């Protein structure tokens, strides 16, 4: 994926590293997953279980389940793909400097300003309509809770990048072994799939059975879901390993079997998602107490979860490699702004949901919920996209956004 510039540089000045042409399929897959994040947050207030608005639509619960069961793992996987080429091209110090600018600075800004402003809308909506932002901000940073919202992904990715740099320095053979598995999976992608799934089962199931699915570790704005820490690490380093080998000859080669066998990944995705839906039905309609679940249920749900996560990650990438690797796409205009959209979107999401709270668009609550979700998604995308484009015009901002 990458090369080092061969042009001689003046003494004492390092030539800026140059990269080859971008991989359209992977760019579009990353943008698509970012759009799923926007959809997820746009509809979650209108879900049947755990909604905040009085109008709800059960179909949105399926959307949230569809997203939450795979998309963060997929984001860490896609993020890891380009880490090893970047380390090889830039070196450890330059790589870490770029990561701190690209991830550390945005996280600090989000934690100190963007997310408190977003969560102020929830305070006004559900708790104290007279709370000023200054008072809410001070309570957030001194008393808490200090929610970082979607920005939690940014600090975790930064931590994983630092860990990757340490591994690159001291234990690079581990990641290169994953790269060899990627090369062997060129014609047999099931090798990598089963390896990913087995390791995911080993690290995730004990964690979720011990911590539960809803527990978060938090220190101020530094937060992560306890049961998924090791799962995200596995997906990230799986991506690093693929990136350590040649894209042209490994699992994600354009002429490899992964894209050709997309029906298999789609079938595995549908089957595993169906298992999750069946288990949720059993939880709410068959078992006597949905708040006191038997051990077998937690074990079965954990197996279904990790299977769906792996299958859907492969499915999304394979579909883009097979059907969206050439020509143009409606996702292309969003490519350069996708990261900024991710960082900023929670502000318009929560404020739009606040302004729509209590409104009705007819006698049918489900229709009102759908209309509200569509309004929130469309306006959130427009506002966060426009804001990102404007911010990227600031000199030097493209190094961060």
VODOTI-29997 format. One record per residue: residue in one letter; y, z, x of N, C-alpha, C, CB in turn. Coordinates in steps of 0.05 Angstrom, whole numbers, plus 5000, padded with zeros to 4 digits. Glycine has a CB too. Example, Ala and Ser with C-alpha at 12.3 -4.5 7.8 and 13.67 -1.06 7.14 Angstrom:
BEGIN
a488651565264491051565246493451565264491151815226 s495551425257497951435273500151575258498851145282 
//
This chain:
BEGIN
x497650005016500050005000502550005017500050244982 x502450105041504850135057504550035085505650425057 x506849965097506849885125509250005138506949575128 x509250015165511550115180513149875190510750305203 x515749895187517349665196516949615226520349725191 x516749365232516349285260518949215275514449045262 x521149235261523649175274524449405292525849125253 x525249335316525949535336528549675327526349425364 x528649945331530950105324532250195349530150335306 x534950245348536250345372535050615381539250385366 x535350665406534250915417535351155402534950945447 x533551345395534351585381534651555352536951685393 x534351305341534651265313532051165302536951065306 x530951295283528351215272528751005250526851455261 x527250785251527450575231526450685204525850325239 x527850615183527050695156524450565149529250635135 x522450715140519950595133520150415109517950815127 x518650205110518650015088515950005074519449725098 x516049955048513549955033513049675023513750145009 x510549615018509749365006510649344977506749315009 x510149124965510849084937509449304920509948804927 x510749384899509749604882507349504867511949694863 x505649694860503349644843504149654814500949844850 x504349424801505349414773503749584754505549134764 x501049564757499349714738499750014740496449644743 x499850114765500250404768503050494760499650484797 x505050334766507750394757507850414727509750184767 x506550224714506650224684505050454673505649954673 x502850524686501250754677502851014679498650774694 x504351044701505951284704508251294683507251294733 x509451064678511551054658510451114631512950784658 x508051004625506751054599506251344595504150894597 x505151484615504551764613507151924609503051874637 x509251844622511851974618512751944589514051854637 x512351714577513051674549511351844531512751374541 x508851884539507152074523508252354523504252074534 x509452434546510752694547512952714526511852754575 x514552504524516752504504515652514476518452254508 x513552354471512252364444511252644438509952154443 x509952764458508753024455510853234446507453114481 x513053234460515153434454516753364429517053454478 x516853104422518253024398516753114372518652724397 x514053114374512453174349511553464348510152994348 x511553614370510253874370511554074351510253984398 x514054044345515354224326514454174298518454184327 x513153944293512353874265509253864262513453594258 x507854004280504954024278504254224256503654114304 x501854204245500954374224500354654234498354264210 x499154674257498554934269500754994290495654944282 x502055214287504055304307506655154306502855264334 x507355024283509854884282512255074280509854694257 x514654974286517055134284518755054260518755114309 x518554794252519954704228518154744204520754404231 x519354774181517754834157516154584148519554934134 x517054344156515554104150513554044172517453864146 x511253954165509153904185507353674176507454154190 x505953564196504153344191501653384208505453064196 x499353404196496853464211496253254232494553494191 x497053004227496552794247497852854273497552534236 x500153004273501453074298499853274315504253184293 x498153434301496353604316494453444333494853794297 x493553214322491753044336493152914360490552824318 x495652844356497252724378497652924400500052634368 x498353174393498753384414496153434428499753644401 x493953444414491353494426490553264444489153524404 x491053014435490552774451492052784478491352524435 x494552864477496152874501495453114519499152894494 x495453354508495253594524492653614538495653834506 x490553484528487953504540487553314564485853444519 x489653164571489252994595491752924610487952734586 x494152924597496352784610497552914634498552734591 x497453184636498453304660496553264684498953604656 x493953274678492053214700492452924710489153244690 x492852744691493352464699495952434715493552284674 x497952594708500452574724500152674752502652734710 x498552884756498052974783496252774798496553254783 x494452654785492752444797494452214806490552354777 x496152114789497851884796499851954817499351784771 x500852204817502752294837501352304865503952564830 x498852384865497452414890496752154904494952564886 x496651934888495851674899497551584923495951464878 x500051654923501851544943502651744964504351434930 x501451984963502152194983501152125011500952464974 x498652045014497551985040498951755054494551935039 x499351525039500851305052503651395060501051075033 x504951575044507651665051507551845075508851815027 x505552015078505352175102504852005127503052385098 x503151805124502551635146505051475155500251445140 x506651395135508951225141511251385152509751075116 x511751625141514151775147513651995167515251895122 x511252105169510752345184511252585167512552345209 x510252815176510353055160513253155155508753285174 x514853165175517553285172519253105153518953315199 x519152845157520752665140519652675111520652375151 x517052685109515752695082516652945067512752695085 x516553175081517353435068520353435061516653665086 x521953325079524853315073525253155047526353185096 x524052925045524352765021523352904996522852495024 x521053044999519953194976521753414967517153304983 x522953554985524753774977527253664963525553945002 x528253434973530553314959529653204931531753084976 x527353074931526452934906525453124885524352734913 x524253344894522953534875524353814875520053574882 x524953914899526054184900528854204887526254274929 x530654024895533354024884533353984854535053814897 x531953794842531953764813530754014799530353524806 x528754134811527654374798529654594797525154464813 x531154644819533154854819535254794798534454874847 x536254554796538254484776537154514748539254194780 x534754424744533454464717533154754710530754324716 x532154914729531655194724534255354719530155324747 x536355284733538855434731540655344708540355414757 x540455084701542454984682541154824659544454814696 x539554624666538654434645536854574625537154204658 x534754724634532954854615534155084600530554954631 x535855254612537155454596538855334573538955634613 x540255114579541754974558539954864536543454754570 x537654764544535754664524534654894507533354524538 x533855114519532655334504534755494488531255524523 x537255454494539355584478539155484449542155514489 x538355234445537955124418535955284402537254834419 x533755364416531655524402532755794395529155544420 x534355914413535556174407537256164382537156274431 x538955954381540655924357539055874332542655704362 x536955724335535355644311533655874300533555414318 x532356024318530356224309531156514311527956174324 x533256574327533856854333536656934327533256914362 x538656844342541356934339543256694338542157124362 x544156614314545856374312548656414324546156294283 x549256654331551956714343551856754373553156964330 x549556714385549356754414550856534429546356754423 x552656614448554056424464552156334487556656544476 x552856104499551156004521551356184545551855714528 x553756284550554156464574552356714571557056544577 x552356834547550757074542547757004544551457194515 x547056774532544256704533543356644562543656454515 x544956504577544256444605543956694621546456264618 x545756884618545657134634543157294626548157304629 x542457304601540057444593537557304604539857464562 x537657034604535356884614534756944643535856584611 x536856944660536456974689536257264698538656844704 x536957454681536857734688534557884674539457874683 x534157824649532157964633529657794628533358064607 x530157534622528057354615527457344586525557424631 x525557184577523957004594525556774605521556904578 x524956694630526456474643524556234642527256554672 x524756084620522955854617523955614633522755784587 x522155474646522855234661522154984646521455234688 x520955014622520254774606518454584622522754644597 x518854324617517254124631517654114661517753854619 x519754244671520354244699518254394715523054364705 x516454554701514354684716512654484732512554844697 x512354254722510754044736512053984763510553794719 x514653984765516153904789515554104811519153884784 x515754364805515354564827512354564836516254844819 x510554524816507754514824507154274841505954514798 x508354044834507953804850509053844878509253564837 x511353974881512454034907510554214923515254174904 x509454424910507654594924505154444933506854834906 x504154264917501854104924502553914947500753954900 x504953804947505753624968505853774995508553504962 x506954024994506954185019504054245028508454455014 x502354305009499554355016498254105028497954454991 x498953875016497853615026498753565055498753385008 x501353635061502353605088500753785108505353675090 x500154025099498554205116495754095121498354485104 x494553995099491853875101491953625120490753795074 x494053465117494353235134494453305163496953075126 x495753535169496053625196493553745208498253835198 x492053895191489854055202487053965192490254335195 x486953855168484253805156484253535143483654025136 x485353335156485553065143482852945137487152885161 x480753025151478152915146477152975118476153035166 x477953195106477153255079478153045059478153525070 x480652975062481752775044480652495050484852765046 x480252435076479152175083476352145073479252145114 x474852365069472152355058472352265028470752625060 x474452355014474852264987475551964987477152424973 x477051885007477651595010475151435014479551555033 x473251535029470751385033469251365006468951525054 x469351574990468051564964469451354946468151834950 x472151334949473551124935472650844943476551154940 x472250804969471350544978468550484967471350535009 x466850684967464150644957464150594927462450884963 x466250674914466450644884467650384876468050874873 x468250204895469349944889467549794868469649774914 x465049794873463149664855461649854837461149504871 x461950114842460650314825462550544819458050424840 x464550494801466550694796465450954784468650574777 x463050934773461851174762461451394783459251114748 x461151304808460851504830463151694831460451364857 x465551574831467951734833468451894807470451564839 x467851774784468151904759466452154757467451714736 x463852134764462052364762462852574783459252274766 x463752494806464552694826466952844816465252554853 x468952704804471252834793470553014770473352624783 x468752924753467953084730466453334739466252924711 x464553314757463053544766464753754779460853454785 x466553664797468353854810470253984789470053714832 x471153824770472853934749471354154733473753714730 x468854104727467254304712467054564729464454194706 x466554534754466154764772468654934774465354674800 x471054804775473454964779474755044753475454804795 x474354894732475854944707474455144689476354694692 x471855104685470455264664470555564671467555164662 x469855644695470155934701473056034697469255994729 x475055874704477855954701478555994672479655754714 x477855804655478655814627477156034612478255544613 x474656084620473156294607474256574615470156274614 x475256594640476356844649479156894639476256854680 x480956694643483756734636484456664607485456574654 x482856494595483556384569485256144572484956604552 x485555984551486955734553489955764551486055554531 x490955994541493856014535495356184555494256134508 x494056314574495356494593496856334614493356684605 x499256414620500956294642501556504662503456174630 x501556434688502656594709505556524711501156554736 x507356714712510256664713511656864730511456654685 x513456764747515256924763517956794760514356954793 x519556904742522056764736521456484725523856744761 x522756284735522256014725519755884737524655834730 x518456014757516055914769513755984752515656034798 x512555784738510455844719508355624720511555874691 x505855694714503655504712501455624695502655424741 x500155444680497955534663495655624681497055304644 x494755874677492856004695490255844697492356284686 x489155764675486555634675486455364687485455624647 x488855234691488954954700489954924729490754794682 x490455144743491455124770489554954788491855404783 x487055034788485154894806484554614795482555054808 x484654574769484154314758486254114767484054324727 x488754204766490954024776490653964805493654154770 x489854174821489454124849487353914854488654394863 x485153924839482953734842483953454836480653804824 x485453414814486353154807488353044828487653154779 x490053224837492053144857490753044883493953374863 x488853194893487553114918485552884913486053354930 x484552854889482952614883484752364887481752624855 x487252384877489152174880489852134910491752224865 x490252354924490852334953488552184968491252614965 x486152244961483852124974483751824969481252254965 x484251744945484351454938486551324954484751404908 x488851454956491051344971490551335001493551494966 x488751505011488151515039486551265048486651765047 x485151145029483650905034485350665025480850905019 x484250435028485650195020485450154990484649945035 x487750114977487750054948486349784943490650034937 x486449604962485349344958482249344959486349154979 x481049554970478149554974476849794960477449555003 x478349964948477250204936477050204906478850434945 x476950444895476550484866478550324850476650774859 x481050324859483250204843483849914852485750374845 x482049784866482549514873482749334848480249404891 x484549144849485048974826482548814818487348794831 x480848754837478448604831475948774831478148374851 x476349044829474049224829472849254801474949494839 x470749414800469249444775470649644755466449534780 x472449814765473650014747475049874724475650194762 x476749674730478149534709476349364692480349354721 x474349244704472449084688470849244669470548934707 x470349494675468649664658470349834640466849834675 x472749744633474449904615473149974589477049744610 x471449814577470149904552468550164556468349684541 x467350194579465850444584467650684584464350424611 x469950664597471850894598472950944570474150844618 x473550734555474550764528472450894510475350484516 x469950814513467850944497467451234504465250794501 x467551294530467351584538469651744528467151604569 x472051624528474451754518474151824488476951594523 x473351624473473051654444470951864438472351394430 x468651854452466552044447467352334454464051964463 x468652374477469352644485471652754467470252644514 x473552574459475652664441474452734414477852454438 x472452584405471152644380469752914381469152434373 x468652984405467453254408469453474405465953274435 x471853424417473953624415474853664386476453544432 x475153444372475953464343473753604327476453184332 x471253544333469053674319469053974324466353554327 x469454054349469554334355471854484342469654374385 x474154344340476454464326475854494296478954304330 x474554304285473754324257471854564253472354054247 x469954594271468054814269469555084271465954794291 x471555084289473155334293474555414268475155284315 x475755234254477455304231475955294204479755124229 x473655154203472355114177469555224175472354824170 x468355284198465555374198465255664208463855194215 x466455724231466255994242467756194225467255994271 x466656434223467956634206470656734214466156874203 x471156744241473756844251474756664273473457144260 x476756494268477756314289479156454312479556114278 x479756714308481056874329479157024346483057064316 x476657024339474557164354472156974357473657434339 x472356794376470456584379468056664396471756334391 x465756564390463356634407463456494434460756544392 x461856594453461956494480461156194481460056654497 x459156124465458255844465460455644458455855804447 x462255734440464355554431466355504455465955674407 x467155724469468955684491467655514513469655954503 x465155544518463755384538463655094529460955484542 x462955044504462754764494465554634495461654764466 x467554774487470254664486471154594514472254854472 x470654774533471454724561470054474572470754964579 x467454434566466054194575467253944563463054214568 x467853954537469053724523471853664534469253774493 x473353874541476053844551476053694578477454114554 x474453794597474453664624473253384623472953844644 x471353344605470253074602472252874592467753074584 x473752964571475852794560478052744580476952924534 x478852954595480952924615480252714636481453194629 x477752724646476952524666476652244654474252614679 x475452234630475051974618477651844610473252004593 x479551994599482051874590483751794614483552074573 x483651954636485151874660484151604670484852094682 x481451574672480351324681480951104661477251344684 x480851174635481350974614484150854615480851094587 x486151034618488950934618489350754643490851174619 x488450844666488850684690487350424689488050844715 x484850434679483350184678484549984658480450254669 x485550084636486849904616489349764628487550054591 x490949914643493249794655492549604677495150014666 x490449674693489549494714488449234702487449634731 x487049254679485749024667487748844652483549114649 x489648974637491248814619494248814625490848924591 x495148974645497948994650498549004680499149244636 x497248834695497648834724499348594733494948834738 x500048424715501648184721503748134700499847934725 x505547954705507547884686509548114681506347804660 x510748114658512748314651511548504629515348194641 x512848734626511948934607514449064595510049144620 x514149164570516449314558516949574573515849364528 x515049654589515349904605517049864630512650024612 x517249614639518549564665521449654666518449264671 x523049614645525849714647526050014650527349624622 x524050164642524050454644523150554671522350574622 x521950384687520650474712522350644729519650234727 x524750544737526450684756527650934744528650504766 x527750954717528951184704526951384694530751094681 x524351334697522351494684522551784694519551384690 x522951834720523052104730525452254719523252104761 x527752124718530152254707529752304677532552074711 x528552124663527952164634526252414631526651924622 x524252444648522452674646524052934651520252654667 x525852934670527353184677529253254655528853144703 x530453054641532753104623531953114594534852894627 x529553014587529052964558528853214541526452814556 x528253444554527853684537530353784524526653904554 x532653714536535253784524535653644497537553724543 x535553374496535853254470533653314451536052954473 x531153354461528953424443529553674427526353454458 x530253894441530554144428533154154411530654374449 x535254024421537754024405537453844380540053934422 x536153624382535653464358533953604338534453194366 x531853744347530253894329531754124316527754004344 x533654234331535354444320537154334298537054574343 x538454104303540253994283538753894259541853764296 x536253814262534653724239533253954224532653514248 x533354184236531854414224532854464196532254664242 x531054484177531854544150532454304133534154724149 x532954074146533553824130530953724117534653614149 x531353584094529153464080529853174074528453624054 x527852994077528252714071526552624047527652544096 x526052814029524552744005522752973997522852494010 x521352943975519653163965517053213981519053123936 x516253013997513753034012514253134040512252764012 x513353374046513853494072512753324095512753774074 x510453204091509253054113510952814120506452954105 x512152684100513852454105516352544120514652314079 x517552764112519852874125519252934154520853134111 x516853054160516053114187515852864204513453274188 x514752654193514452404208517152284214512752204192 x518952284194521652174198523152334219523252184171 x522952594218524252764238523252704266523953054232 x520552684269519352634295520252364306516352644293 x520452164289521351894298524251904307520951694275 x525952044292528752074299528952214326530252234278 x527452424330527652584354526652414378525952834353 x524452274375523452114397525351884405520751994390 x526251734385527951504391530651594404528551344365 x531851794392534451884403534052024430535852074384 x531952164433531352294459531052094481528852474457 x529451884476529151674495531751534502527151464485 x533351474482535851344486537851514502537151264459 x538051774495539951954508539152014537540152214492 x536552084541535652154568535651904586532852274567 x535051674575535151424591537951364599533851194575 x539851374580542651314586543751514606544351314560 x543051764603544051964621542951924650543252254612 x540451844651539251794677540551554691536251744675 x540951334676542251104687545051174697542450874666 x546551334682549251414690549151584715550651564667 x547251774716547051944740546251794765545052174734 x544551594761543651434784545851264797541251264776 x548051234783550351084794551951254813552150984771 x551551524813552851694832551851644860552451994824 x553551614880552651554907550551754916554951544927 x548351654926546151824936544251934915547352054950 x544851894889543252004868540551884866544651984841 x540251624875537651494873535651624892537951204879 x536551774912534651914930533452154916536052004955 x534652244894533752474879532452384852535952674874 x533852204838532952104812531851814815535152114792 
//
